Amino acid sequence: MLTIKELLFLTTDFFKDKGVENAKLDAELLLSHGLGLRSRLDLYLQYDRPLEEVQLAKIRPLVRRRAKGEPVQYIEGIANFMGVEFRVDQRVLIPRPETEELVEKVEAFQEGREVDRIIDLGTGSGVLALSLARIYQTSDVVAVDVSSEALEVARGNAKEQDLEERVTFLKSNWFGDVSGKFDLVVSNPPYLTRSEWEGASAHIKDWEPEIALVSGGDSGEDCLFSIIEGALDALRPGGILALETGISQRELLNNKASLVGYSEFWTATDLSGRDRFFFARA
C-alpha cells in the first residue's frame, strides 16, 4: 500500500511532468482535500499512514483534473478570501489577492465615515459584497450581476455565511435596474482586452468565465467607463467609487472621471507597485 508520503511524492512529480505550476503545493492541497483532512499540515502529521484503495480512488480523479489544467479552487469548490471560504465553480471568477487589497484600501479610506448603503457591481461569487457586509455590519448591501448563474453562487455563499438577510441580490447590467443612492460603489469588473484574453494562460482562458474578464474598448475600458458614468448619479455627496482595474488604464480613467465631473479622483498601487486601483469621490 502507498503511504501519504509516497503518494505526495508521486503526485508532485506527476504534476511537474505535466507542467503544473506550484506542483508540490497543488499536490498537498488536493491530497488533503481528497482525504478529508483539515489542512496540508495533517499530511505531514500522518506521513507514514498507508492508504486504502477506496481512498486512492477518491484522489485519482482530482489529480487527473488538475493535470488537465483545471484550477485547484474549482476542483475543491472553495476559494479563500480574506480568511473566509467561498464556494466557487466555473460560473464565477476565482478571487485574487489584489481584490483583498481593494477591500483593505476601501476600509482605510472610509475610516470614520458613515457607510449606510453599499453596492457591489459584478459581484460574481460575492466576495466584495459579503466581505464589506462583515466589515460594515449596519450597512445595507446590494450585490449586482448580469449573470443569473453568478448570482446563484453568491446567494449560496451569503446563506453559508449567515449574511443572506444583510445582502440584496439583483440581476442588472451595471446600474440599469439599480435604484437609490449609495455611500460606496465597489466593483472588480471585466477590464481585459480581447487580445489580452487570447494571450492569457490556459488555466484562466480555458476555465474561468470570459464574460467576467473581457471588456470592450481598445484598452478594455468599456465596463469601467460605464461604471464611472453611472456611479456619479448613484453616489451620495462625498460617496466613494472604488474599482479594481487593469494596470495600464490610469490615464484613460483619470480623463473619464474628469469629464464626468467627480470632485476628486486618484489611483493606488497594489503590493507589486502596479496601478491596480481607481477611486473617485462624488
Secondary structure as GFF3:
##gff-version 3
##sequence-region A 1 282
A	DSSP	alpha_helix	4	17	.	.	.	ID=ss1
A	DSSP	alpha_helix	23	34	.	.	.	ID=ss2
A	DSSP	alpha_helix	41	45	.	.	.	ID=ss3
A	DSSP	alpha_helix	53	67	.	.	.	ID=ss4
A	DSSP	alpha_helix	72	76	.	.	.	ID=ss5
A	DSSP	beta_strand	78	81	.	.	.	ID=ss6
A	DSSP	beta_strand	84	87	.	.	.	ID=ss7
A	DSSP	alpha_helix	97	109	.	.	.	ID=ss8
A	DSSP	beta_strand	117	121	.	.	.	ID=ss9
A	DSSP	alpha_helix	127	135	.	.	.	ID=ss10
A	DSSP	beta_strand	140	145	.	.	.	ID=ss11
A	DSSP	alpha_helix	148	160	.	.	.	ID=ss12
A	DSSP	beta_strand	167	171	.	.	.	ID=ss13
A	DSSP	beta_strand	182	187	.	.	.	ID=ss14
A	DSSP	alpha_helix	194	198	.	.	.	ID=ss15
A	DSSP	alpha_helix	202	205	.	.	.	ID=ss16
A	DSSP	three_ten_helix	210	212	.	.	.	ID=ss17
A	DSSP	alpha_helix	222	234	.	.	.	ID=ss18
A	DSSP	beta_strand	235	244	.	.	.	ID=ss19
A	DSSP	alpha_helix	250	260	.	.	.	ID=ss20
A	DSSP	beta_strand	264	269	.	.	.	ID=ss21
A	DSSP	beta_strand	275	281	.	.	.	ID=ss22
###
